[in-house]
Structures are given as C-alpha cells and as structure tokens.
Amino acid sequence: MRSIRLLQLALLPILLLAGGVSAQDAAAPQPVDRIAAVVNDDVILRSELDRAIANIRAQYAGRENQLPPDEVLERQVLERLILLRLQVARATEAGITASDQDLERAVQGVAQQNGMSVDQLRARLAQDGMSFQEFRDSLRDEIITQKLRQSFAQGRINVSESEVEAAMATASATAAQQFHLAHILVATPEGASPEQIATAQKKIEGIKGLIDRGEMTFAAAAVRYSDSPNALESGDLGWRSLNEIPPSFAAAIQQLQPGQMIGPIRGPSGFQLVQLVDTRTVAPGSGDKVTQFSARQILVKVDDKTDDAAAKAKIDTLAARLAGGADFAKLAAESSDDTTTRRRGGDLGWFGADTYGTAFGMQVAALADGQTSAPFRTDQGWVIVQRSGSREIAAGDENLRAQIRETIGRRKLEDEWNRFLREMRGEAYVDVRDAQGNSTTPLLQETPKQQRKTAPTREMQDASAAGRFLGTP
C-alpha cells in the first residue's frame, strides 16, 4: 500500500481519508481553498476532500476502472468525512478527549506496525505529502471516535441468559461455520416517502439485474453503486459466525453457495443485497479461539455513602491525574474502592470479554494494549480501566458460552451504533457545496423542527450511517 499501514483496522479508513497526495502534487501551485460542506458549526474544506479522494485513487492504482464515476466517488468520500466530523463533535460535547499519552502510544504503534521508527514514519509521511501534524490530528480524531463508541456501549448492550442458551443449543452445528459476506446498500432517508422508497427499490433491482446477467461483479457493483460507507472496500463485511448474522436472514445465508446472493432485503436504512463470498469450517472447541484480556482498574463505587455526582467528580479527578502522568497501579492502590484488586494495584489478571459484564468487556476490547479508557459507568460505579495485554486461547466447552455471548453482544452493538449514527446524521445541519463553493442545498421555509436541518438533498437522501449490516430487516 502507498499509505502507511495503521496499527488497528479501525484506524485504516481515517488514514485513507486523511492521507497525503504525492510530493509532486504537493509542490504544485495550490488553488484558493473553498468549503466542500458545512457540518453544523464546522466546515470541511475542498482541500481535505481532494486529498482524501486522491488517496483513495492511489489505493486503486491499476484498478481505476473499479471506482465509481467521479461525482459518486466524491459523494462517498465526503459522506465519510461528514460522519467523522459529527462523531468528533458529539464526543467533544460529551467531554471525551484523547490525551497526549493516548496519541503518543498510537503514533508509536503505527510506526511499529510498519517496521519503522517514529522518525522514519515522519519522513515517510512527508514523502507522501502529509505533514506529521495532520497525521497526529487524524489519529486523535480516530481515538476520540473509538472512545465515543466505548461510551455508547456502556449500559446499552445486554445479552440475556436465554439468548445465550438458545445459541448454545445449536452451538455444535453453528460454531464450526463461518461466513464471509459482502453487501450493497441503496439507502433511503428517514421517513422516506412512497416515491423515494419506490426509486430505491427500482435502483436495487437494477443493480441485481446487472449482477445476475453477468454484466458486473458483485464487488464492482458495490464500489460503483452502494451507499454504504464500506462501498470502496467492495462492500466487504468480513468473516462472521452465524451468531453475528441478523437472525432474519441467517437461515437464508446457510442455504447459499459461495458467490450467490440474497435480496433485495428491505431494512430501516434502505434496500440491500447480501452475497456469500466464501465459507469455512473450524472444529468447535479446538481450532476456535477466544480473546482474553489483562487489565487494571480503578473503581469509585456509587452507594449509600457516595452518590453518582460525587463518584463522577472523584473519577474525573483521578483521570486527570493519570493524564498528568500518575502511575496507574499506584493510584489504584491508593484510591480504588475495589478491595479485592486494590492491593494488587488494580490488577484484574486474565479474563474473558464477558467476565465483568458485556459493557465492561467492550470497553476493554476497544482499547489497545497499554491504553487507558475514559471514565465509564458500571453497575458498581465509575471505572477507569487500563489494558495491559491480550491473548488468544482455544475455545473449549467452558469458553464457548463466553464466545457466544461476545458475538451476540457485538452484533447488538453494531445494530444500536448504526441506528445512533443514522439519527445523528439525520439531525445534523449539512450544507454541501459545489466546486465553486456554492451551496447545493435548495432553500425552503423551515418549521421549528427543521431549523437545525438542511433540505432533503440527494446527498442527505443517499447518506447512510457507518457500519456493517446497515439494513437489518
């Protein structure tokens, strides 16, 4: 790849969007910068959009014919930037930040992943026409959005024992099956009119016809026509166990042969086609792996002696001390209300993702080794957790339940997060500008409920939230 590879897969889209153009391009005379879009109280500059598009094109060097038309590519990339701006703004409103320590760890992780020192990374970025400060700013935004997702997961995701038991009943048959999936989404806006729904349905059926007739591959059609943010990745959804596939069409997926697809499927985001790319089988309880984590925690309990506000104030003070360089283990030994782990400097040892609850596990899973979370709420009180390490172990019968709980929780979080992003995008004021900086949003009279929203332009109608299964029926 031309761009620097990032430590975590979740960071990859950010680099693709923020990556620089070539040094030759950077040296060329630059036109006067214009606004590409207004996003609430923020703006996206045309130079940011052009740089992101140039980097996407670099990733498709030699495969340019797989990219959509210029105007579609621009809309797809701009939508990613808009969603990023909205997430960072929402995180900032919630007091979520990325500390300098978080940023330094991320920079060092990127350098190590690419087999470089930080100085070599800086030189490589300069060679690609991207300043080190721009790179750091991109990493900071991605760390903040990850923390926003962690905060969102807290208290929202619950996997009941009955759900686990139901999945366990078929575990012997399904745990060995994994499915590599891809999808194409034709989005509809919130509260779509019958005409908009009919237009979207006609479009998805037209796409399906192209694929059925062999005029275009599924991957090429996803890049060219899908409204999903992963369109430029050919709509790839990766490998999933059956528990990670929405039940409404999991049975149909099992009946497919690699290369076949189902749909159109109507969901809250619009219409989608889902393709089975490949399948694989792993012997249950032997080759399957589950992740365990090692971490430390600081707990401030909420009880009869300490109300929520007081506990939150205390945990925020402790978080500030950690950001200032305080040693986590020492601070845990001094201040944590968890008497069991306090004498060990807050050390929790090795544990599974659901050992301390789904929400706690998701917080830890979202961290990198050595990273410290923002304060978050649990049933006991307010917690800060620092992840020490992670490891993969064989999933025997004892671990199968934990694995199933984790996959169900991950699927639920996806659904809830996608819904959250759709709502956030629909509520936002977004004014898309043309190449000359002129608004493409038609003027209309606003009702009080519309005062923070733009007119329903094509950009807004086609926009969809980030994520994987965006159209769960």
N, C-alpha and C positions, 0 to 999 in steps of 0.2 A: 504494500500500500504506500501511496505517496505521502499520506499524512501520518503523523506519529500515532502509534497504537496506544490506547489507553489501558490503564490497569484493570478497570471494571467494564464489563459490557455495557452497563447502564450509562457510562460516560461517553460511549462511542458516538452517538448522534450529536452530542454537543460539539465534539471536535469537528465532525463533518460540517456542522453549521458555522463554526467559528474559525475553521482553518483558513490559512492564508492562501493567496494566489502566488504564482511563481515570482522569483526575484525580478525577472524581466518585466513582468506585468506591473510589479510594484514600482519599478523605476520609470514607467511610462507616465506622461502627464495625466493627472487625475482631474476629472471634471468637478464642477461645483457640486457638493453633496446636496441631496434632496431627501425629503421624507418619503419613505415607502409605505408606512402605516402609522396611524396614531392609535395607541392602545391605552385606553383610559387616560392617565396623566403622563404617559411615557410615549416615546417615539421609536420606531425602527428606521434607521437611515438606509437610503438606497445603497450606500457603500457596503453596509452589513449584508444586505440581501444579495448583492452582486458577488461578494466574497464567498458567501455560503453556496451560491449556485455554482461558482467556478470550482469550488472544492468538490461538489457532487460530480460535476463533469469530469474532474480528474480521476475520481474513483471508477468512472465508466470509460476510461481511456481504452480505445479499441473496440468498445461495445456501445458507441454513441447511438446506434440505431435502436437500442433497447429503451432509451429515455423517451419520455412523453414530449409532445410539442412544447416549444419554449414557454408559451403562456401557461400551460398546465404545470410544468416544472416550477416556474416561478411561484405559482399559487401554492403548490405543495410545500415548497421550502419556506415561503412566507408564513404559512399556517403553523409550521413547526416553531418558527421564531415567535409568533404571537402567543402560542401556548406556553412557551418558555417564559416570556415576559409576564404573563398572567400568573404563573406559578410562583415566580420570584417575588412578584408584588404581593401575592397572598401570604407568602411565607414571611415577608418583611412586616406586614400588618400584624402577624401573629407573634412577632418578636423572635422569629427564627433567623439565626445568623450562622455564618461559617467562620470559625476562629482562624487566626493565623496559623495555629498548630494544625488544624484540620487541613488547611491549604498546603502547608509545607509537606505534610505526610502524603497528600495526593500528588503533589509535584514529584516527590521522590519516588512514589510508587509508579508513576508514568515512566520516569526515567529508567527505573529498574526493569520494568516490563519490556522496554525497548532495548535493553542491554546497553544503556548509556549512563553517564554521569549527568548531574543536573546541568553542568556547563556545556556538555555535548548536546543535551536536549535544547538548551538555549540557542546554541549555534545552528542546530538543525531547523528550529522554528524560524530563525532569521533567514536562513537559506530559502525557506518556503514563503517568505514574505510576511510572516506573522510575528508581531512583537511579543516578547515574553510577558508583558503586562496584559495584553489581550488574552493570551493563553491562561494566565492566572485568573483573570476575570471570568473566563468561560468555565474553568474548574470550580470557581467559587459559586457561580450560579447553579452548576450541577449538584454540588454538595448541598446547597440550600434546598433545591427541589427534592433531593433524596430525604432530607430531614423533614420536609413538609409531608412527604408520603408516610414517613415513620409516625409523625404526629397524627396524621389522619387515621392510621390503622388503630391507634390507641382507643379502646373502648367501642369500636365499631364492628369488629370481626369476632364472631363467636361460633365455634364449631361444637354442636351438641354431641352427647354420647350416642344418641340414637342415629345420628348421621354417620358417626364412626362405625357403629355396629353394623349398619346397613352396608357400608363399604367393605367391612371385614368379611361379611357373609359371602361376598363374591371375590374376595381378595385372591384366592387361589387361582381363579381364572383370569383376573384382570391385572394383577400386579406384574405379571410377566409380559404384558402387552404395552408397547409404547408406539405412539403415532406421530409422525412428522407431518405437520399441517401447514397450509397456506390459505389465505383468503383474499377476496376482493370485496370492497365495500363501496356501495353507492349511497351516499349519505342523504338524509332528509333532515330539515330543520325541526326544532322543537315546535310542536303544534302545527305540523305541516298540513297544508290544505289538500283536498282531494286531487286537485290538479298537480300539485308538487309530488304527491305520492305516485300518481299515475305516470308522471315524467320519469321519476326514479325507477319505477318498475320497468318501464319501456327500455331504459338505458341498460339495466342489469340483464334483461333478457337479450338485448342486442349483443352485449359482451359475451354472454353464454353462447349465443349463436356463432360468434366468431371462433370461440374455442372448440365448440362441437364440430364445426366444419373444417377444423384444422388450419384456419387462416392465421391463427395466432396462438402461441403457447399460453398457458395459464400465467406463468411468471411474467411474460412480456405484457400481457393484458393488465396484470396487477400494476406494473410500473406505469403504464400509459393511462389507465382509466380509474384505478382505485382512489377513493377519497381517504383511505386510512393513512395515518402518519407513517406506517411501515411500507407504503407503496413502493418506495425507492429501494427497499430490500426485497422486492418481488412478492410482497405480502407474506413473507415467511413468519410463521408462528412458532417454529422450533419443535422439539420433541415434547410430547405430553403423554402422561399416563391417562387412563380412562377417567380417573377421579378429577383430572384437571380440565376435562372437556364438559361443557354445559350439558346436563342430562337430556335436554330437549332434543339434541341431535347426536348424542354419544352412540346410541344404538345404530343409527344410520351409518356413522363413520365405520363401525365394525364390519359392516357389510360391503365396504368398498374395497376395490383392488387399487394398488398404487397407480397414481395418475388419474383416477376417477374423481369426480366431484359431486357435491350435492348442492341444491339451491335452484333458484333464489330462495333465501330464507329472510323473512321479514322480522326485524327487531326494532328496538327503540331508536337506534341510530340510523336505520335505513334498511337497505337490502344487501345481502351478501351471498357470495359463492364460497364454498369451502372445499379445498382439494386435499385428498390424502396423497402426500408426496411419497411416503415410504412407511414401512412398519419394521419393528424389530422385537425380538423376544429375549427376555432375560430370566433366568431361573429364579423364582421367588425365594427369598431367604438366603441366596448365595451370592449371585453377581450384583444384586441391587445394593445400592449404597444409601446411607442416610448421613446427614451432616450433624456433627456435634460441635458445640462452641465452648470455649473457655473465656470467662469474663469476670470482672469485678463489678460490684455495685455499691452505691451509696443510697440508702433508703431513709426518707423522712416520713414517718408514719402520720396518717390522719386518724385521730381517735378522739376520745372524750377530752383529752388534755390539750390537743392541738387541732384546730380547725383547718379547713382546706387553705384558706388565705394565708394563715401563719406558716403552714408547711410549705406552700409555694414560695413565700418570701425567703424562707430558710434555704430551700433547694436552689433558688436563683443566686443567693449569696455564695453558696458552695460552688455553683457552676462558674461564677465569676472568678473565684479563687483558682479553680482549675485552669481557666483560660489565662490567668495570670502566671501560670507555671507551677502551681502547687502539685505535690506528688499525690497521685490518686490513692494509693494504698495507705499512705499516712493519713490523708484526710478522711478516708473511710474508717480507719481505726479510731479516729478522734470523734467523728460526727455521725456515723451511720446508726440508725435505730435498729438495724438487724443484728441482734445479739449473737446469732449463730455465725455470721460471716465477719463480723466486725473485728474479732481478734485475729482473723486471717487477712486483714487489710481489704475486706470486702470480697475476697476470692470465693467464687461460686463453684470452682472446679469445672469438670466437663459435664455438659448437659445437652439434652435434645432440644429441638426447636419449641416443643410444647411443654417442656418440664415445668416452666413457671407461667404458663398461660400462652395463648396464641399471640396476643398483642406484644407481650414481652419478647417472645421468640422472634417476631417480625422486626422489632426494634434492633435486636442483636444481629439478625441476619442481614439487615440493611447496612450495617457498619463494615468498614474494612478493619483488618487486624491492626490494633493499636489506636483505633479511632474511638472517641468518646461521644456519647449521644447528648442531645439536648435533654433537659428535664422532661419527663413524661409521667402521666398519671397511671397508676395501677389500683387494684382493689385495696392494697395496703396503704398506699400513699403516693408520694412523689419520689421518683427514682432517676438517678443518673447511672448509666452503665458504660463500662469501658471494655471493649472486646480485646481479648489477649490473643486468641488464635481460633482456628477451625480445623476440622479433620473429617474425613470420610470413613465410615465403618460399615461393615457388612450388615445388611438389614435382615436379621433373623426374626423369628416369631415375636420376640419381645419388642423389637424395634418397628415391626410392621405397623402397629397401631399409631406410633408417633409419625411414621412416614405418611400414612393415610390422613391423619389429622392435619399435617403440614400442607399436603397438596390441596385438601378441601379448603383450608384457610387461605391459601394462596389464590385459588380460583375466586373465592368470595371477595377477597381484597381487590382483585382485578375488576370485578363487576362494579363494586362500590366506587373504586377510584375512577373508573371510566365515566360513571354517572356523575361524579363530582366534577370532573373536567368538562363534561358536556354542559353542565349547568353553569360553570364558571365562564365558559366560552360564550354561552348564550346570553348571559347577563352583562357581558363586557361591552364597553363602547369601543368599537373598532372602525376606523375610517381608513380604507385602503386607498392609496394614491397611485396615479399612473407615473410613467417615466418622467413626466414634466413636473411632477409634484402636485398635480391637480386631483381633487377628491373624485373618486368614482362612486361615491355614495349619493344616491338621489335624495333631494330634500323632500321632507314630508312633515305634516303637522304632527306634533308629539302629544301623546297623552301623558299624564303624570307617571305612569308605569314605564313609559318608553323614554323618559328623559335621560337615562343612562345607556341607551342602546341606539345603534345605528339602524338605518333602514335595512330591510332584509335583502341585501345584495347577493349576487351569486357567490361571492367569497364566503359570506356567512352561511348561505344555504348549503354549500358544499362542505363546510368545515365540519370536522368531527374530532372527538377527543382522542388524546393519545392512549395507546394501549393495544391489546391484542384482540380479544373477541369483543368487538365494539357493538355487534348487533345481536346479542343473545336474545333469542325469542322469548 
